[in-house]
Amino acid sequence: MKQIALERDVDLLLVDSGDLHDGTGLSDGFPPGGVDGHESNQFIAKLPYDVMAIGNHELEVYANTLDMHTNFAPQLKGRYLTSNVNITVADNKGNAVSVPVGNRFAKFRTRKGRCVTAFGVLFSFTGNVKNTTVQKVADMVKETWFLDAIREEPDFFLLAGHMPVQRDDWPFVFEAIRAVHPTTAILILGGHSHIRDCVQLDGRSMALESGRFMETVGWMSMKLPRHKSDTMKFSRRYLDPNRVTYEFHTRHVTRHLDTPFGERITKGLLALAKRFDLGFTFGIAPHDFTLSRSPFPSEGSLLSLFIEKAGSCAIPVALSVNNTRASIPSFFIANAESQRFDIYAGPFTKDDQFTASPFVDRFLFVPGVPASAVSKILPVMNGEGDLRRRSAEELDRREKELYASGNIDAGFKRWLESMDQQSGEERRAHGNLTLGYVTTDSCPGVGDDTPHAPMPFFSAPEFIGSNVPNATSDTLVDVVFLDFIQNSVLGALNSVQQDQNFSASDVRLYSNLTANQVLGVYAQLMWN
């Protein structure tokens, strides 16, 4: 594409809007003593990115943030932008200082000589690890360095960032620039909420968000007019990243699509996968298990497989191995978001395990809870029944708290559900379209590059659990849960019974297995 841009004598910029950690074996499969993403980022740094922005997943483990600051950012030569994100490190005198992870902003000229002022902005994230700092976007735009950076007018402003293009804080940045430059073009490339979306804040701007993971390549084009009074022309496209898409848009057939540089990247990635043993097969999955395309509970639900499937679900099976408490009645609780991606029929490999269940959460437990109370815990945690009715205001507050901590599941599920409700059953019935995203956004024209039928969508509760032990009401049960939801579990326990006030001092470690290992152990035991 860079070569085609050269032939057409136009500028083509490659931009990334954040999150290079968590969710693939190439980043997460490192051996003990390694750093998440360090090896995979070496390949990303080789790509001809013009601007990259930081994401919240770069801030959840200090070693990862430090690696980005020390090893990755320097390779981008000032183009890894962290406008409102700092890391605390020791200076050459041993004093603790707070410095940008990358660079606050960048000013550069394109190949065609156009002047660009770029920023990399993260949403107001509250789940960052100690010794990192995320400044609120509303405060960032008041900083002297920011006001100085926007004083000189470029040909266009490029705002990359891990922040949704609607219902978040981009307007603070946009309006701060507009106060100084009312007509200068502004391009916004957002992210984080995992959806495809587009909006124009005025006639001389466009904001594009390109889905999640590597499911979408976002394309935005702009034609700069000679005179500021002339109308600007924008277009956008959501590309499915596969060889057919790449062949079509590069006008290359398969045998000419791969470049020597690309083949070297592929060879390096395959070597890394071999070094991390990502092809190791735990077992053979008998069929697909999906997060939201099958009802919960059901045979096709990954959440059912993980915790609910009667008699043979992953958590109880895996955690019973070499566990001295395996004979004691137990009840298991997890948050649905602990699982991140579907499992497909066929070999279930180490790489698949990282993709489906990447989070390194520990299993804790509270012993000695009466079975009569255990059956009431999940309804309370999910806000059901008379025990705890949540108002609309409380639900909204809860969602905002989760969003600030990095959890975007509620909004992403609404997006999937809206697609299915609008045209899902009808378009799937035709049978001539593959399943995929069917985007409705706020920009003119059709955005999806490839037509699809929407995926079926089924909702699941925020918290999920195993079957309650078949025991008398006074039987004492181990309540086992992920450390991520400890406070929610303890709160529910104390609301469903008054015999004991449970606190963190009552919590113990249940198993040395972590959440991201459960499916692999289960597959070895049950799928061979």
C-alpha positions, 0 to 999 in steps of 0.5 A: 500500500505504501508503494501504491501511495507512492505511485499515485503521489499521495500520502499514506500514514500507518497508525496504531491506537493502542493495546499491544499486550494480552490475548495472544501467545506471541505476546503472552507465551513468554517463559518465566522471567520474561516480559509480556509483549517484549518479543512480539513488539520487536516485530511490530517495531519493524513495521512502517508506523507513522504514529502509535498510541498507548493503550490501557493494557500497556499499564496493567503491569509495571514491567510491561510499561517500563519495557515500552518506555525503555525498549519499545518507544525509542525504536519509534523515534518520537512517534510512540505517543503517550500525551497523558500517560507517565511512568515513574522511573529513577533518574541518573541520580537515583531520584524518582521522576515521572516522565512520559512513557513515550512522547507527548506529541510529534510534529513531522512532514509527510512525504508530500511535505504536509505538516502534521501535529500528532497526539496520542491520548488514552481515556481517563483510565483508573486501573493503571498499575502503581508508578504509572500516571494517567492524566484526565483528558480535560486536564491535559488540554490545559497544560502549557506543553499542549497549548504550545504544541497546538499554537502553530497551525499544521496542514492537519492534526492527527489525534490517535488514541485509545479512546472511543470516538463517541461518548468519551473525551475526544471533544475536549481535545477537539474543542481545544484545537478548534479554539485556536484553529477553527478550520484546520483539518482534524483526523481522529483515530480512536479505539478501546471499546472494540466496536466499528464506529465513525463520526464527524464532529464538524465538516472539517474532521472525521473520527474513526474507530476500527474494532478490536484485536486484529479483526478490522483494519480501519481506512480513512481518506481525506482530500485537503482542498486548496482553500480553507473555505472549500468543502473537505472530502472524507471517506472511511472503510472497515476492512476484514484483514485477510488475504482476499482483502489485501489482494483486492486492495493492493491489486496483487494476486497471491503469488505476488502479495508476499514481499521479502520483508513480509516473509521475513516477518512471518518466518520470525513469528513462526520461530517465536511461536516454536520457541514459546511452544505455542503449537503444543496441543492440549486436546481436541475440542469436540465442537465450537464453544462461543462467548455470545453466539450460543445461549448461556447456559448451553452445550455451545457456550464457552462460559458453560464449559468454563464453569457451569456445565453439569458434571464436567466443566473446566474449573471444577475439573482442573482445580480438583487435580492434586487439591487436598480440598477437592472432596469438600463441597464447593461452589465456583464463581467467575466474572464472564469477562474472564474469558476473552475469545471463542474456542473452535472445533479441532486442536486446542493449542497453547496459543488457543489457551492464551487467546481464549483465556489470557488473564492471570487471575488466582483462585481464592476461597472462603471456607465454611459457608452454609449451603443455604447461603451459597445458593443466594450469592449469584443472584445478589451479585447480578442484582436479581430478585428482592435481595438487591434491586438496582436502579437505573442510576446505580447500573449506570454508575456501575458501568461507568466505574467498570469502564474507567477501570478498563472494562468495556464489555457492556457497551460491546455487547450492546453493539453486538446485540443491536446488529443481531436485532436489526437484521441478523435473522433475516440476513442469516436466512439468505445463507449467501453471506458469511458471519461478521460485523454489519456496521451502522455508524454516523458517517455517510455511506457504507463503511463495511468493505465486505458484506456480512450477516450479523452474528447471533447474540445471546447475553450472559450475566456479569457473574457466572457460577457452577451448580450449587452442591447438592447438599443439606442447607447446613452443609459447609461449602468452599466458595471459590472465586477469582481474585479479580472479583473478591470484593464483589463476592465478600459483599454478596456473602455478607448480604445473604447471611448474618452469622458471620461478617466475612472479610479479606482475612477469611480469604485463602488461596485455593489452587496454584493454578491460575485462570489462564491455565484452566482450559489447558488442564481441562482439555488434557483430561477431557479432550483426549 
